[in-house]
């Protein structure tokens, strides 16, 4: 009787271990589906050119468009990195070029990554730059002058727009996931 109970307990433990392993594998597999690596070559190229971490670019694309290259927001932001046409024109002008088709994924990634680099350089802080990517440079510049939102005038300690706060947190959470999943 004791041998039977022992065998039964061992079998139960093996079943539990197998089930737990299957659940862990399913979660990991799901994470790869939810946080894909798409447009890897373009992101690798432009993140290197403009000095922006690839994981940050992946996270912005994931947050902005979910990798839908045809995405257009209610406000008129276009493509993978959800660029406003005026922003794309400005970014193109920085290189002395005519504005290219921002529906084109490579162009959108190039301009979006260059814009992120511009914001990071302007504000000197990634979190502040990502807030500006979402809320606009003007808003962030104004927030930096308000002691409620910035104690030093250079970095944000609080974000007054709930949507932007949520956006910034989502981008940096996604970036952590990309680093963990892909070791980049």
KEKE-793765 format. One line per 4 residues: number of its first residue (from 1); for each residue x, z, y of C-alpha. Coordinates in nm, 3 decimals. Layout:
BEGIN
NUM	X:Z:Y  ...
This chain:
BEGIN
1	0.000:0.000:0.000  0.282:0.084:0.244  0.464:-0.244:0.168  0.147:-0.435:0.245
5	0.105:-0.253:0.579  0.470:-0.314:0.667  0.439:-0.686:0.586  0.119:-0.702:0.789
9	0.286:-0.531:1.087  0.586:-0.766:1.067  0.354:-1.066:1.055  0.161:-0.931:1.355
13	0.485:-0.884:1.552  0.597:-1.240:1.464  0.259:-1.378:1.575  0.278:-1.183:1.902
17	0.633:-1.306:1.967  0.530:-1.665:1.888  0.225:-1.640:2.115  0.429:-1.488:2.397
21	0.692:-1.762:2.360  0.423:-2.030:2.373  0.271:-1.875:2.685  0.610:-1.857:2.857
25	0.685:-2.220:2.769  0.342:-2.327:2.895  0.400:-2.146:3.225  0.744:-2.305:3.266
29	0.609:-2.650:3.179  0.323:-2.602:3.426  0.568:-2.501:3.697  0.754:-2.831:3.651
33	0.424:-3.016:3.688  0.320:-2.822:3.998  0.668:-2.843:4.157  0.786:-3.193:4.070
37	1.106:-3.366:4.172  1.003:-3.701:4.316  1.194:-3.928:4.553  1.506:-3.744:4.442
41	1.754:-4.013:4.547  1.606:-4.051:4.894  1.597:-3.675:4.945  1.951:-3.635:4.815
45	2.076:-3.909:5.048  1.904:-3.798:5.367  1.949:-3.427:5.313  2.324:-3.493:5.281
49	2.332:-3.718:5.588  2.141:-3.472:5.807  2.270:-3.146:5.657  1.937:-3.009:5.536
53	1.910:-2.842:5.195  1.737:-3.064:4.940  1.522:-2.775:4.826  1.388:-2.734:5.179
57	1.297:-3.105:5.195  1.128:-3.088:4.853  0.938:-2.777:4.966  0.821:-2.936:5.292
61	0.699:-3.247:5.109  0.523:-3.034:4.846  0.356:-2.827:5.118  0.275:-3.112:5.356
65	0.142:-3.382:5.123  0.177:-3.272:4.763  0.383:-3.592:4.719  0.094:-3.818:4.825
69	0.273:-4.096:5.013  -0.060:-4.228:5.147  -0.168:-3.890:5.285  -0.310:-3.890:5.638
73	-0.420:-3.564:5.797  -0.724:-3.514:6.017  -0.483:-3.492:6.311  -0.317:-3.823:6.222
77	0.000:-3.702:6.048  0.121:-3.964:5.801  0.294:-3.981:5.465  0.497:-3.753:5.245
81	0.634:-3.538:5.526  0.322:-3.570:5.742  0.484:-3.716:6.051  0.291:-3.772:6.369
85	0.348:-4.127:6.501  0.483:-3.989:6.832  0.731:-3.771:6.643  0.844:-4.070:6.435
89	0.896:-4.272:6.755  1.102:-3.989:6.902  1.315:-3.953:6.589  1.373:-4.329:6.576
93	1.473:-4.328:6.943  1.740:-4.064:6.871  1.914:-4.328:6.660  1.842:-4.607:6.906
97	1.618:-4.791:6.664  1.267:-4.927:6.661  1.015:-4.712:6.476  0.984:-4.823:6.114
101	0.679:-4.795:5.888  0.625:-4.423:5.830  0.393:-4.497:5.539  0.705:-4.615:5.357
105	0.827:-4.315:5.153  1.196:-4.372:5.224  1.138:-4.407:5.599  0.911:-4.104:5.601
109	1.170:-3.894:5.419  1.448:-4.019:5.647  1.256:-3.940:5.966  1.113:-3.613:5.833
113	1.453:-3.488:5.719  1.614:-3.592:6.047  1.336:-3.410:6.234  1.393:-3.095:6.027
117	1.766:-3.117:6.104  1.687:-3.160:6.473  1.460:-2.853:6.472  1.712:-2.642:6.278
121	1.982:-2.736:6.528  1.752:-2.677:6.826  1.626:-2.337:6.715  1.926:-2.223:6.508
125	1.703:-2.068:6.244  1.531:-2.237:5.950  1.219:-2.021:5.954  1.169:-2.089:6.325
129	1.239:-2.461:6.268  0.982:-2.479:5.988  0.728:-2.307:6.212  0.800:-2.573:6.476
133	0.762:-2.848:6.216  0.406:-2.723:6.164  0.298:-2.590:6.503  0.507:-2.806:6.731
137	0.821:-2.748:6.933  0.630:-2.656:7.246  0.435:-2.377:7.081  0.744:-2.231:6.918
141	0.945:-2.253:7.240  0.666:-2.062:7.414  0.647:-1.801:7.135  1.019:-1.738:7.163
145	0.971:-1.624:7.523  0.706:-1.371:7.421  0.833:-1.031:7.304  0.535:-1.002:7.070
149	0.676:-1.288:6.863  1.051:-1.278:6.923  1.276:-0.985:6.998  1.577:-1.199:7.087
153	1.435:-1.527:7.218  1.597:-1.722:6.933  1.409:-1.632:6.616  1.048:-1.557:6.544
157	0.962:-1.211:6.420  0.590:-1.294:6.412  0.387:-1.613:6.420  0.063:-1.604:6.618
161	-0.104:-1.895:6.435  -0.228:-1.778:6.094  -0.213:-2.135:5.964  0.152:-2.167:6.066
165	0.242:-1.827:5.918  0.082:-1.933:5.589  0.260:-2.269:5.606  0.604:-2.114:5.664
169	0.555:-1.867:5.379  0.437:-2.145:5.148  0.737:-2.366:5.230  0.989:-2.091:5.162
173	0.809:-1.978:4.846  0.813:-2.339:4.723  1.179:-2.368:4.809  1.258:-2.062:4.594
177	1.067:-2.217:4.306  1.259:-2.544:4.342  1.590:-2.357:4.340  1.489:-2.159:4.030
181	1.345:-2.452:3.836  1.606:-2.714:3.915  1.914:-2.506:4.002  1.978:-2.706:4.318
